[in-house]
Amino acid sequence: MEQGIENVRRRLERAARALAQAGVGYAVVGGNAVAAWVSRVDTAAVRNTRDVDILLRRADSDRARAALEAAGFVHRRVTSLGRAGALDVFLDGPDAKVRDAVHILWAGERAVPDAIEPTPELGRTEPADGFELIPLEDLLRMKLTSFCDKDRMHLRDLASVGLVDAGWLAKFPETLGARLQAILDDPEG
């Protein structure tokens, strides 16, 4: 178990370092972003994740690909993740599984064709422990937009440590606000 957790952490750090050294703007999103935010309040409440999700600008795709490939990652475009649309991933070596990868989300684009909203634009980031982190409001917007089981669990994790409360409701459109209210109304799921 420890090895699996450490592998994800090393993959995240290696990808972040490669992008930063190439001058490519990025933000860590997904489960690692939730863990980073939660750890700022309560390290005992951090949940592990099995992959690395990074938000990039489409205009930086060639530079990002070159940087990640130079760091040993192997680019693939996959469609077999049980979701509509294709996903760009960078496998952690030629024999790695999609689970052992850096998953790319494109800023300002819909993560899946039927998404309520596009992903946030990549603007300001927050410094974290060895990487750039998506701002909390943008992370919440992404989780509320996707709203699958894992996203609802992540939202509950953020609420359980006090990072999310009813004060956030007014920051989102009605549909996303209703989703957040559902989480706040049923914090145990």
C-alpha positions as CSV (number, residue, x, y, z in Angstrom):
1,M,0.0,0.0,0.0
2,E,2.8,2.4,0.9
3,Q,4.5,1.7,-2.4
4,G,1.3,2.5,-4.4
5,I,0.9,5.8,-2.5
6,E,4.5,6.7,-3.0
7,N,4.4,5.9,-6.7
8,V,1.5,8.3,-7.2
9,R,3.4,11.0,-5.3
10,R,6.6,10.5,-7.3
11,R,4.6,10.6,-10.5
12,L,3.0,13.9,-9.5
13,E,6.3,15.4,-8.5
14,R,8.1,14.3,-11.6
15,A,5.4,15.6,-13.9
16,A,5.2,18.9,-12.0
17,R,8.9,19.4,-12.1
18,A,9.1,18.6,-15.9
19,L,6.3,21.1,-16.6
20,A,7.8,23.8,-14.4
21,Q,11.3,23.4,-15.8
22,A,9.8,23.8,-19.3
23,G,7.9,26.9,-18.3
24,V,4.5,25.3,-18.9
25,G,1.7,26.6,-16.8
26,Y,-0.3,23.9,-15.1
27,A,-2.4,23.1,-12.0
28,V,-2.8,19.9,-10.2
29,V,-6.5,19.0,-10.0
30,G,-8.5,15.9,-9.0
31,G,-7.9,13.7,-6.0
32,N,-4.4,15.1,-5.4
33,A,-5.7,18.6,-5.3
34,V,-8.4,17.6,-2.9
35,A,-5.8,15.9,-0.7
36,A,-3.6,19.0,-0.8
37,W,-6.4,21.3,0.3
38,V,-7.7,18.9,3.0
39,S,-4.2,18.5,4.4
40,R,-4.0,22.2,5.0
41,V,-6.7,21.8,7.6
42,D,-6.4,18.2,8.8
43,T,-3.7,15.7,7.6
44,A,-5.6,12.8,9.2
45,A,-8.6,13.5,6.9
46,V,-6.5,13.1,3.7
47,R,-7.7,10.4,1.3
48,N,-5.2,8.7,-1.1
49,T,-5.8,8.7,-4.9
50,R,-4.5,6.4,-7.6
51,D,-3.7,8.8,-10.4
52,V,-2.5,12.3,-11.2
53,D,-4.8,14.8,-12.9
54,I,-3.3,18.0,-14.4
55,L,-5.0,21.0,-16.0
56,L,-3.1,22.5,-19.0
57,R,-3.8,25.1,-21.6
58,R,-4.3,23.5,-25.1
59,A,-1.9,26.1,-26.5
60,D,0.8,24.6,-24.4
61,S,0.2,21.0,-25.5
62,D,3.3,20.5,-27.7
63,R,5.6,22.0,-25.0
64,A,3.9,20.0,-22.3
65,R,4.2,16.8,-24.3
66,A,7.9,17.3,-25.0
67,A,8.5,18.1,-21.3
68,L,6.6,15.0,-20.0
69,E,8.1,12.7,-22.6
70,A,11.6,13.9,-21.7
71,A,10.7,13.0,-18.1
72,G,10.0,9.4,-19.2
73,F,6.2,9.6,-19.7
74,V,4.6,8.0,-22.8
75,H,1.7,9.9,-24.4
76,R,-1.5,8.0,-25.3
77,R,-5.0,9.1,-26.3
78,V,-7.5,6.7,-24.7
79,T,-11.2,6.2,-24.8
80,S,-11.6,3.2,-22.5
81,L,-12.1,5.0,-19.2
82,G,-15.9,4.4,-19.0
83,R,-16.6,8.0,-20.0
84,A,-17.6,9.7,-23.2
85,G,-14.9,11.3,-25.3
86,A,-11.1,10.7,-25.4
87,L,-8.6,11.6,-22.7
88,D,-4.9,12.4,-23.2
89,V,-2.7,10.5,-20.7
90,F,1.0,10.2,-20.1
91,L,1.7,6.7,-19.0
92,D,4.5,6.2,-16.4
93,G,6.6,4.2,-18.9
94,P,5.8,2.2,-22.0
95,D,4.3,-0.8,-20.1
96,A,2.2,1.2,-17.6
97,K,-1.5,1.0,-17.3
98,V,-3.8,4.1,-17.7
99,R,-4.2,4.0,-14.0
100,D,-0.4,4.6,-13.7
101,A,-0.5,7.8,-15.6
102,V,-0.9,11.6,-15.6
103,H,-4.3,12.4,-16.9
104,I,-4.6,15.7,-18.8
105,L,-7.6,18.0,-18.6
106,W,-7.7,21.0,-20.9
107,A,-8.4,24.4,-19.5
108,G,-11.6,26.1,-20.7
109,E,-12.8,22.9,-22.4
110,R,-15.5,20.4,-21.5
111,A,-13.9,17.3,-19.8
112,V,-16.7,15.2,-21.4
113,P,-19.0,16.3,-24.2
114,D,-22.1,16.6,-22.0
115,A,-20.5,18.4,-19.1
116,I,-22.5,21.3,-17.7
117,E,-19.6,23.6,-17.8
118,P,-16.1,23.6,-19.2
119,T,-13.1,23.3,-17.0
120,P,-11.8,26.5,-15.5
121,E,-9.3,28.6,-17.3
122,L,-5.8,28.2,-16.1
123,G,-5.0,31.4,-14.3
124,R,-3.8,31.9,-10.8
125,T,-2.5,28.8,-8.9
126,E,-1.7,28.1,-5.3
127,P,1.8,26.9,-4.3
128,A,1.6,23.4,-2.7
129,D,4.2,20.9,-1.5
130,G,6.3,20.6,-4.7
131,F,3.6,21.5,-7.3
132,E,1.1,24.2,-8.4
133,L,-2.4,23.7,-7.1
134,I,-5.7,24.7,-8.6
135,P,-7.5,27.4,-6.5
136,L,-10.2,25.9,-4.2
137,E,-13.1,27.7,-6.0
138,D,-12.0,26.2,-9.4
139,L,-11.6,22.8,-7.9
140,L,-15.1,22.9,-6.4
141,R,-16.5,24.0,-9.8
142,M,-14.8,21.0,-11.4
143,K,-16.1,18.6,-8.8
144,L,-19.6,20.0,-9.0
145,T,-19.6,19.8,-12.8
146,S,-18.5,16.2,-12.9
147,F,-20.4,15.1,-9.8
148,C,-19.8,11.4,-10.1
149,D,-19.4,9.2,-7.0
150,K,-15.7,10.1,-6.6
151,D,-16.4,13.8,-7.0
152,R,-19.2,13.7,-4.4
153,M,-16.9,11.9,-2.0
154,H,-14.2,14.6,-2.6
155,L,-16.7,17.3,-2.0
156,R,-17.7,15.6,1.3
157,D,-14.0,15.4,2.3
158,L,-13.6,19.2,1.7
159,A,-16.8,19.9,3.7
160,S,-15.8,17.6,6.5
161,V,-12.8,19.8,7.3
162,G,-14.7,23.1,6.9
163,L,-13.3,24.2,3.5
164,V,-16.8,24.0,2.0
165,D,-20.0,25.3,3.6
166,A,-23.2,27.2,2.6
167,G,-21.2,30.3,2.0
168,W,-20.0,28.9,-1.3
169,L,-23.6,28.4,-2.7
170,A,-23.8,31.9,-4.1
171,K,-20.6,31.6,-6.0
172,F,-22.0,29.0,-8.4
173,P,-24.8,28.9,-11.0
174,E,-28.1,27.4,-9.8
175,T,-27.4,23.8,-11.1
176,L,-24.0,23.6,-9.4
177,G,-25.3,25.3,-6.3
178,A,-28.1,22.7,-6.0
179,R,-25.5,19.9,-6.2
180,L,-23.4,21.5,-3.5
181,Q,-26.6,21.9,-1.3
182,A,-27.2,18.2,-1.7
183,I,-23.8,17.5,-0.4
184,L,-24.2,19.8,2.5
185,D,-27.6,18.4,3.3
186,D,-26.3,14.8,3.4
187,P,-22.7,15.0,4.5
188,E,-22.5,11.2,5.1
189,G,-23.7,10.4,1.6
